[in-house]
Amino acid sequence: MFPSLALAYYAIINIAAFIIYGYDKFSAKRGGRRTPESVLLGLSLLGGAFGGLLAMILFRHKTRHTVFWVVNLVGCAVHLYLIFFLFAG
């Protein structure tokens, strides 16, 4: 049961990260209220790195900020390892 919950968690957090990165890009173009960078990076660190990375590429958002590349790429690697560990054990 635990792997199913973990998979559901990863699905939800990545969808949320993707949507919030996309919303921030939309707000940036419209001059609206922005999502703090700490929230975007926090979502990536908490498991949403795949959604964050996909949103960065598709929306061309935060691609000039090295910290976003590093956090999302390292986050993807760490969470891939954790997912493998959950399902291999």
Backbone atoms as SQL, in Angstrom:
CREATE TABLE atoms (id INTEGER PRIMARY KEY, chain TEXT, resi INTEGER, resn TEXT, atom TEXT, x REAL, y REAL, z REAL);
INSERT INTO atoms VALUES
  (1, 'A', 1, 'MET', 'N', 0.822, -1.194, 0.000),
  (2, 'A', 1, 'MET', 'CA', 0.000, 0.000, 0.000),
  (3, 'A', 1, 'MET', 'C', 0.866, 1.259, 0.000),
  (4, 'A', 2, 'PHE', 'N', 1.992, 1.237, 0.707),
  (5, 'A', 2, 'PHE', 'CA', 2.850, 2.409, 0.775),
  (6, 'A', 2, 'PHE', 'C', 3.338, 2.864, -0.599),
  (7, 'A', 3, 'PRO', 'N', 3.809, 1.949, -1.476),
  (8, 'A', 3, 'PRO', 'CA', 4.238, 2.407, -2.809),
  (9, 'A', 3, 'PRO', 'C', 3.113, 3.086, -3.589),
  (10, 'A', 4, 'SER', 'N', 1.880, 2.627, -3.423),
  (11, 'A', 4, 'SER', 'CA', 0.746, 3.259, -4.112),
  (12, 'A', 4, 'SER', 'C', 0.534, 4.680, -3.616),
  (13, 'A', 5, 'LEU', 'N', 0.654, 4.875, -2.303),
  (14, 'A', 5, 'LEU', 'CA', 0.514, 6.219, -1.745),
  (15, 'A', 5, 'LEU', 'C', 1.648, 7.117, -2.211),
  (16, 'A', 6, 'ALA', 'N', 2.855, 6.567, -2.255),
  (17, 'A', 6, 'ALA', 'CA', 4.003, 7.348, -2.717),
  (18, 'A', 6, 'ALA', 'C', 3.828, 7.755, -4.171),
  (19, 'A', 7, 'LEU', 'N', 3.347, 6.843, -4.993),
  (20, 'A', 7, 'LEU', 'CA', 3.116, 7.144, -6.402),
  (21, 'A', 7, 'LEU', 'C', 2.035, 8.209, -6.561),
  (22, 'A', 8, 'ALA', 'N', 0.976, 8.110, -5.779),
  (23, 'A', 8, 'ALA', 'CA', -0.085, 9.127, -5.814),
  (24, 'A', 8, 'ALA', 'C', 0.467, 10.484, -5.378),
  (25, 'A', 9, 'TYR', 'N', 1.306, 10.489, -4.331),
  (26, 'A', 9, 'TYR', 'CA', 1.919, 11.730, -3.863),
  (27, 'A', 9, 'TYR', 'C', 2.741, 12.365, -4.982),
  (28, 'A', 10, 'TYR', 'N', 3.597, 11.571, -5.630),
  (29, 'A', 10, 'TYR', 'CA', 4.438, 12.099, -6.699),
  (30, 'A', 10, 'TYR', 'C', 3.600, 12.628, -7.860),
  (31, 'A', 11, 'ALA', 'N', 2.541, 11.946, -8.191),
  (32, 'A', 11, 'ALA', 'CA', 1.671, 12.417, -9.273),
  (33, 'A', 11, 'ALA', 'C', 1.051, 13.763, -8.908),
  (34, 'A', 12, 'ILE', 'N', 0.523, 13.873, -7.712),
  (35, 'A', 12, 'ILE', 'CA', -0.143, 15.107, -7.286),
  (36, 'A', 12, 'ILE', 'C', 0.843, 16.264, -7.196),
  (37, 'A', 13, 'ILE', 'N', 1.987, 16.063, -6.584),
  (38, 'A', 13, 'ILE', 'CA', 2.950, 17.159, -6.397),
  (39, 'A', 13, 'ILE', 'C', 3.533, 17.615, -7.731),
  (40, 'A', 14, 'ASN', 'N', 3.713, 16.692, -8.667),
  (41, 'A', 14, 'ASN', 'CA', 4.245, 17.083, -9.970),
  (42, 'A', 14, 'ASN', 'C', 3.218, 17.816, -10.813),
  (43, 'A', 15, 'ILE', 'N', 1.982, 17.405, -10.741),
  (44, 'A', 15, 'ILE', 'CA', 0.919, 18.130, -11.443),
  (45, 'A', 15, 'ILE', 'C', 0.776, 19.524, -10.850),
  (46, 'A', 16, 'ALA', 'N', 0.811, 19.617, -9.517),
  (47, 'A', 16, 'ALA', 'CA', 0.714, 20.918, -8.854),
  (48, 'A', 16, 'ALA', 'C', 1.884, 21.812, -9.250),
  (49, 'A', 17, 'ALA', 'N', 3.096, 21.281, -9.249),
  (50, 'A', 17, 'ALA', 'CA', 4.267, 22.075, -9.623),
  (51, 'A', 17, 'ALA', 'C', 4.140, 22.571, -11.061),
  (52, 'A', 18, 'PHE', 'N', 3.728, 21.710, -11.956),
  (53, 'A', 18, 'PHE', 'CA', 3.556, 22.085, -13.363),
  (54, 'A', 18, 'PHE', 'C', 2.551, 23.224, -13.496),
  (55, 'A', 19, 'ILE', 'N', 1.416, 23.098, -12.826),
  (56, 'A', 19, 'ILE', 'CA', 0.367, 24.111, -12.905),
  (57, 'A', 19, 'ILE', 'C', 0.837, 25.434, -12.298),
  (58, 'A', 20, 'ILE', 'N', 1.498, 25.378, -11.165),
  (59, 'A', 20, 'ILE', 'CA', 1.929, 26.609, -10.490),
  (60, 'A', 20, 'ILE', 'C', 3.045, 27.296, -11.271),
  (61, 'A', 21, 'TYR', 'N', 3.977, 26.543, -11.838),
  (62, 'A', 21, 'TYR', 'CA', 4.984, 27.154, -12.704),
  (63, 'A', 21, 'TYR', 'C', 4.296, 27.817, -13.905),
  (64, 'A', 22, 'GLY', 'N', 3.325, 27.128, -14.492),
  (65, 'A', 22, 'GLY', 'CA', 2.596, 27.683, -15.636),
  (66, 'A', 22, 'GLY', 'C', 1.817, 28.932, -15.262),
  (67, 'A', 23, 'TYR', 'N', 1.183, 28.913, -14.096),
  (68, 'A', 23, 'TYR', 'CA', 0.442, 30.081, -13.626),
  (69, 'A', 23, 'TYR', 'C', 1.387, 31.258, -13.406),
  (70, 'A', 24, 'ASP', 'N', 2.571, 30.986, -12.856),
  (71, 'A', 24, 'ASP', 'CA', 3.532, 32.060, -12.625),
  (72, 'A', 24, 'ASP', 'C', 3.985, 32.670, -13.952),
  (73, 'A', 25, 'LYS', 'N', 4.177, 31.856, -14.958),
  (74, 'A', 25, 'LYS', 'CA', 4.550, 32.377, -16.279),
  (75, 'A', 25, 'LYS', 'C', 3.424, 33.230, -16.845),
  (76, 'A', 26, 'PHE', 'N', 2.198, 32.751, -16.722),
  (77, 'A', 26, 'PHE', 'CA', 1.031, 33.502, -17.185),
  (78, 'A', 26, 'PHE', 'C', 0.953, 34.844, -16.457),
  (79, 'A', 27, 'SER', 'N', 1.154, 34.832, -15.146),
  (80, 'A', 27, 'SER', 'CA', 1.116, 36.067, -14.352),
  (81, 'A', 27, 'SER', 'C', 2.245, 37.013, -14.751),
  (82, 'A', 28, 'ALA', 'N', 3.403, 36.468, -15.058),
  (83, 'A', 28, 'ALA', 'CA', 4.539, 37.297, -15.461),
  (84, 'A', 28, 'ALA', 'C', 4.235, 38.026, -16.766),
  (85, 'A', 29, 'LYS', 'N', 3.605, 37.338, -17.696),
  (86, 'A', 29, 'LYS', 'CA', 3.278, 37.952, -18.981),
  (87, 'A', 29, 'LYS', 'C', 2.194, 39.015, -18.840),
  (88, 'A', 30, 'ARG', 'N', 1.281, 38.812, -17.889),
  (89, 'A', 30, 'ARG', 'CA', 0.152, 39.729, -17.715),
  (90, 'A', 30, 'ARG', 'C', 0.421, 40.821, -16.674),
  (91, 'A', 31, 'GLY', 'N', 1.571, 40.751, -16.018),
  (92, 'A', 31, 'GLY', 'CA', 1.880, 41.738, -14.987),
  (93, 'A', 31, 'GLY', 'C', 1.093, 41.525, -13.709),
  (94, 'A', 32, 'GLY', 'N', 0.659, 40.296, -13.483),
  (95, 'A', 32, 'GLY', 'CA', -0.140, 39.971, -12.299),
  (96, 'A', 32, 'GLY', 'C', 0.704, 39.581, -11.108),
  (97, 'A', 33, 'ARG', 'N', 0.028, 39.117, -10.087),
  (98, 'A', 33, 'ARG', 'CA', 0.695, 38.697, -8.855),
  (99, 'A', 33, 'ARG', 'C', 1.499, 37.426, -9.108),
  (100, 'A', 34, 'ARG', 'N', 2.768, 37.440, -8.711),
  (101, 'A', 34, 'ARG', 'CA', 3.685, 36.344, -8.982),
  (102, 'A', 34, 'ARG', 'C', 3.758, 35.360, -7.829),
  (103, 'A', 35, 'THR', 'N', 4.138, 34.156, -8.157),
  (104, 'A', 35, 'THR', 'CA', 4.402, 33.123, -7.158),
  (105, 'A', 35, 'THR', 'C', 5.842, 33.310, -6.678),
  (106, 'A', 36, 'PRO', 'N', 6.069, 33.351, -5.377),
  (107, 'A', 36, 'PRO', 'CA', 7.449, 33.511, -4.894),
  (108, 'A', 36, 'PRO', 'C', 8.348, 32.366, -5.383),
  (109, 'A', 37, 'GLU', 'N', 9.590, 32.712, -5.698),
  (110, 'A', 37, 'GLU', 'CA', 10.532, 31.703, -6.159),
  (111, 'A', 37, 'GLU', 'C', 10.725, 30.609, -5.118),
  (112, 'A', 38, 'SER', 'N', 10.637, 30.972, -3.838),
  (113, 'A', 38, 'SER', 'CA', 10.801, 29.963, -2.780),
  (114, 'A', 38, 'SER', 'C', 9.707, 28.901, -2.847),
  (115, 'A', 39, 'VAL', 'N', 8.513, 29.289, -3.268),
  (116, 'A', 39, 'VAL', 'CA', 7.411, 28.321, -3.408),
  (117, 'A', 39, 'VAL', 'C', 7.700, 27.385, -4.581),
  (118, 'A', 40, 'LEU', 'N', 8.131, 27.944, -5.694),
  (119, 'A', 40, 'LEU', 'CA', 8.437, 27.122, -6.867),
  (120, 'A', 40, 'LEU', 'C', 9.568, 26.132, -6.555),
  (121, 'A', 41, 'LEU', 'N', 10.621, 26.634, -5.944),
  (122, 'A', 41, 'LEU', 'CA', 11.744, 25.762, -5.601),
  (123, 'A', 41, 'LEU', 'C', 11.358, 24.745, -4.527),
  (124, 'A', 42, 'GLY', 'N', 10.542, 25.164, -3.584),
  (125, 'A', 42, 'GLY', 'CA', 10.077, 24.254, -2.534),
  (126, 'A', 42, 'GLY', 'C', 9.263, 23.105, -3.102),
  (127, 'A', 43, 'LEU', 'N', 8.382, 23.397, -4.049),
  (128, 'A', 43, 'LEU', 'CA', 7.608, 22.337, -4.702),
  (129, 'A', 43, 'LEU', 'C', 8.534, 21.340, -5.394),
  (130, 'A', 44, 'SER', 'N', 9.552, 21.857, -6.045),
  (131, 'A', 44, 'SER', 'CA', 10.502, 20.978, -6.732),
  (132, 'A', 44, 'SER', 'C', 11.249, 20.097, -5.740),
  (133, 'A', 45, 'LEU', 'N', 11.668, 20.676, -4.632),
  (134, 'A', 45, 'LEU', 'CA', 12.404, 19.907, -3.625),
  (135, 'A', 45, 'LEU', 'C', 11.530, 18.857, -2.943),
  (136, 'A', 46, 'LEU', 'N', 10.246, 19.141, -2.813),
  (137, 'A', 46, 'LEU', 'CA', 9.332, 18.211, -2.139),
  (138, 'A', 46, 'LEU', 'C', 8.842, 17.084, -3.045),
  (139, 'A', 47, 'GLY', 'N', 9.361, 17.028, -4.268),
  (140, 'A', 47, 'GLY', 'CA', 8.988, 15.926, -5.153),
  (141, 'A', 47, 'GLY', 'C', 8.446, 16.363, -6.490),
  (142, 'A', 48, 'GLY', 'N', 8.240, 17.650, -6.694),
  (143, 'A', 48, 'GLY', 'CA', 7.660, 18.137, -7.944),
  (144, 'A', 48, 'GLY', 'C', 8.680, 18.544, -8.982),
  (145, 'A', 49, 'ALA', 'N', 9.891, 18.017, -8.883),
  (146, 'A', 49, 'ALA', 'CA', 10.960, 18.412, -9.802),
  (147, 'A', 49, 'ALA', 'C', 10.656, 18.030, -11.252),
  (148, 'A', 50, 'PHE', 'N', 9.997, 16.905, -11.461),
  (149, 'A', 50, 'PHE', 'CA', 9.672, 16.489, -12.830),
  (150, 'A', 50, 'PHE', 'C', 8.681, 17.464, -13.461),
  (151, 'A', 51, 'GLY', 'N', 7.645, 17.820, -12.712),
  (152, 'A', 51, 'GLY', 'CA', 6.668, 18.792, -13.195),
  (153, 'A', 51, 'GLY', 'C', 7.277, 20.167, -13.369),
  (154, 'A', 52, 'GLY', 'N', 8.148, 20.552, -12.436),
  (155, 'A', 52, 'GLY', 'CA', 8.818, 21.841, -12.529),
  (156, 'A', 52, 'GLY', 'C', 9.725, 21.918, -13.748),
  (157, 'A', 53, 'LEU', 'N', 10.489, 20.872, -13.982),
  (158, 'A', 53, 'LEU', 'CA', 11.399, 20.840, -15.124),
  (159, 'A', 53, 'LEU', 'C', 10.621, 20.855, -16.444),
  (160, 'A', 54, 'LEU', 'N', 9.566, 20.078, -16.516),
  (161, 'A', 54, 'LEU', 'CA', 8.740, 20.054, -17.721),
  (162, 'A', 54, 'LEU', 'C', 8.128, 21.422, -17.981),
  (163, 'A', 55, 'ALA', 'N', 7.629, 22.072, -16.938),
  (164, 'A', 55, 'ALA', 'CA', 7.035, 23.407, -17.084),
  (165, 'A', 55, 'ALA', 'C', 8.091, 24.427, -17.502),
  (166, 'A', 56, 'MET', 'N', 9.291, 24.327, -16.929),
  (167, 'A', 56, 'MET', 'CA', 10.366, 25.244, -17.320),
  (168, 'A', 56, 'MET', 'C', 10.618, 25.159, -18.822),
  (169, 'A', 57, 'ILE', 'N', 10.660, 23.956, -19.323),
  (170, 'A', 57, 'ILE', 'CA', 10.974, 23.749, -20.739),
  (171, 'A', 57, 'ILE', 'C', 9.796, 24.148, -21.631),
  (172, 'A', 58, 'LEU', 'N', 8.593, 23.680, -21.298),
  (173, 'A', 58, 'LEU', 'CA', 7.436, 23.961, -22.147),
  (174, 'A', 58, 'LEU', 'C', 7.025, 25.426, -22.138),
  (175, 'A', 59, 'PHE', 'N', 7.073, 26.056, -20.972),
  (176, 'A', 59, 'PHE', 'CA', 6.647, 27.449, -20.855),
  (177, 'A', 59, 'PHE', 'C', 7.799, 28.433, -21.010),
  (178, 'A', 60, 'ARG', 'N', 9.019, 27.903, -21.155),
  (179, 'A', 60, 'ARG', 'CA', 10.230, 28.738, -21.202),
  (180, 'A', 60, 'ARG', 'C', 10.231, 29.712, -20.027),
  (181, 'A', 61, 'HIS', 'N', 10.083, 29.140, -18.857),
  (182, 'A', 61, 'HIS', 'CA', 9.966, 29.930, -17.635),
  (183, 'A', 61, 'HIS', 'C', 11.088, 29.595, -16.668),
  (184, 'A', 62, 'LYS', 'N', 11.772, 30.617, -16.180),
  (185, 'A', 62, 'LYS', 'CA', 12.875, 30.493, -15.221),
  (186, 'A', 62, 'LYS', 'C', 14.078, 29.773, -15.826),
  (187, 'A', 63, 'THR', 'N', 14.173, 29.726, -17.137),
  (188, 'A', 63, 'THR', 'CA', 15.263, 28.998, -17.776),
  (189, 'A', 63, 'THR', 'C', 16.596, 29.735, -17.707),
  (190, 'A', 64, 'ARG', 'N', 16.584, 31.005, -17.384),
  (191, 'A', 64, 'ARG', 'CA', 17.839, 31.763, -17.253),
  (192, 'A', 64, 'ARG', 'C', 18.369, 31.763, -15.823),
  (193, 'A', 65, 'HIS', 'N', 17.630, 31.133, -14.926),
  (194, 'A', 65, 'HIS', 'CA', 18.018, 31.075, -13.519),
  (195, 'A', 65, 'HIS', 'C', 18.686, 29.728, -13.240),
  (196, 'A', 66, 'THR', 'N', 19.980, 29.759, -13.038),
  (197, 'A', 66, 'THR', 'CA', 20.753, 28.532, -12.812),
  (198, 'A', 66, 'THR', 'C', 20.208, 27.727, -11.643),
  (199, 'A', 67, 'VAL', 'N', 19.790, 28.419, -10.590),
  (200, 'A', 67, 'VAL', 'CA', 19.307, 27.708, -9.390),
  (201, 'A', 67, 'VAL', 'C', 18.100, 26.822, -9.722),
  (202, 'A', 68, 'PHE', 'N', 17.245, 27.248, -10.637),
  (203, 'A', 68, 'PHE', 'CA', 16.088, 26.428, -11.005),
  (204, 'A', 68, 'PHE', 'C', 16.520, 25.177, -11.762),
  (205, 'A', 69, 'TRP', 'N', 17.503, 25.303, -12.639),
  (206, 'A', 69, 'TRP', 'CA', 18.016, 24.128, -13.341),
  (207, 'A', 69, 'TRP', 'C', 18.631, 23.141, -12.353),
  (208, 'A', 70, 'VAL', 'N', 19.458, 23.668, -11.458),
  (209, 'A', 70, 'VAL', 'CA', 20.155, 22.799, -10.503),
  (210, 'A', 70, 'VAL', 'C', 19.154, 22.099, -9.587),
  (211, 'A', 71, 'VAL', 'N', 18.244, 22.861, -8.992),
  (212, 'A', 71, 'VAL', 'CA', 17.277, 22.272, -8.060),
  (213, 'A', 71, 'VAL', 'C', 16.405, 21.239, -8.758),
  (214, 'A', 72, 'ASN', 'N', 15.935, 21.550, -9.953),
  (215, 'A', 72, 'ASN', 'CA', 15.050, 20.612, -10.643),
  (216, 'A', 72, 'ASN', 'C', 15.790, 19.376, -11.145),
  (217, 'A', 73, 'LEU', 'N', 16.987, 19.542, -11.674),
  (218, 'A', 73, 'LEU', 'CA', 17.734, 18.368, -12.155),
  (219, 'A', 73, 'LEU', 'C', 18.196, 17.483, -11.005),
  (220, 'A', 74, 'VAL', 'N', 18.719, 18.099, -9.953),
  (221, 'A', 74, 'VAL', 'CA', 19.126, 17.314, -8.782),
  (222, 'A', 74, 'VAL', 'C', 17.891, 16.682, -8.133),
  (223, 'A', 75, 'GLY', 'N', 16.806, 17.447, -8.064),
  (224, 'A', 75, 'GLY', 'CA', 15.555, 16.912, -7.511),
  (225, 'A', 75, 'GLY', 'C', 15.066, 15.704, -8.288),
  (226, 'A', 76, 'CYS', 'N', 15.143, 15.764, -9.608),
  (227, 'A', 76, 'CYS', 'CA', 14.739, 14.613, -10.435),
  (228, 'A', 76, 'CYS', 'C', 15.601, 13.391, -10.110),
  (229, 'A', 77, 'ALA', 'N', 16.899, 13.604, -10.003),
  (230, 'A', 77, 'ALA', 'CA', 17.804, 12.487, -9.710),
  (231, 'A', 77, 'ALA', 'C', 17.520, 11.893, -8.336),
  (232, 'A', 78, 'VAL', 'N', 17.361, 12.744, -7.343),
  (233, 'A', 78, 'VAL', 'CA', 17.094, 12.268, -5.977),
  (234, 'A', 78, 'VAL', 'C', 15.775, 11.525, -5.914),
  (235, 'A', 79, 'HIS', 'N', 14.754, 12.082, -6.522),
  (236, 'A', 79, 'HIS', 'CA', 13.444, 11.442, -6.437),
  (237, 'A', 79, 'HIS', 'C', 13.353, 10.188, -7.300),
  (238, 'A', 80, 'LEU', 'N', 14.088, 10.120, -8.385),
  (239, 'A', 80, 'LEU', 'CA', 14.162, 8.860, -9.139),
  (240, 'A', 80, 'LEU', 'C', 14.794, 7.770, -8.280),
  (241, 'A', 81, 'TYR', 'N', 15.841, 8.136, -7.554),
  (242, 'A', 81, 'TYR', 'CA', 16.479, 7.187, -6.648),
  (243, 'A', 81, 'TYR', 'C', 15.490, 6.728, -5.574),
  (244, 'A', 82, 'LEU', 'N', 14.761, 7.673, -4.979),
  (245, 'A', 82, 'LEU', 'CA', 13.787, 7.323, -3.941),
  (246, 'A', 82, 'LEU', 'C', 12.674, 6.433, -4.480),
  (247, 'A', 83, 'ILE', 'N', 12.199, 6.737, -5.665),
  (248, 'A', 83, 'ILE', 'CA', 11.152, 5.913, -6.288),
  (249, 'A', 83, 'ILE', 'C', 11.682, 4.507, -6.540),
  (250, 'A', 84, 'PHE', 'N', 12.901, 4.414, -7.073),
  (251, 'A', 84, 'PHE', 'CA', 13.512, 3.098, -7.297),
  (252, 'A', 84, 'PHE', 'C', 13.647, 2.344, -5.987),
  (253, 'A', 85, 'PHE', 'N', 14.107, 3.027, -4.942),
  (254, 'A', 85, 'PHE', 'CA', 14.276, 2.408, -3.629),
  (255, 'A', 85, 'PHE', 'C', 12.943, 1.899, -3.081),
  (256, 'A', 86, 'LEU', 'N', 11.870, 2.669, -3.272),
  (257, 'A', 86, 'LEU', 'CA', 10.547, 2.259, -2.780),
  (258, 'A', 86, 'LEU', 'C', 10.042, 1.002, -3.480),
  (259, 'A', 87, 'PHE', 'N', 10.256, 0.940, -4.786),
  (260, 'A', 87, 'PHE', 'CA', 9.696, -0.174, -5.546),
  (261, 'A', 87, 'PHE', 'C', 10.636, -1.362, -5.657),
  (262, 'A', 88, 'ALA', 'N', 11.918, -1.167, -5.424),
  (263, 'A', 88, 'ALA', 'CA', 12.864, -2.282, -5.499),
  (264, 'A', 88, 'ALA', 'C', 12.881, -3.083, -4.195),
  (265, 'A', 89, 'GLY', 'N', 12.499, -2.423, -3.105),
  (266, 'A', 89, 'GLY', 'CA', 12.568, -3.092, -1.788),
  (267, 'A', 89, 'GLY', 'C', 11.392, -3.877, -1.526);
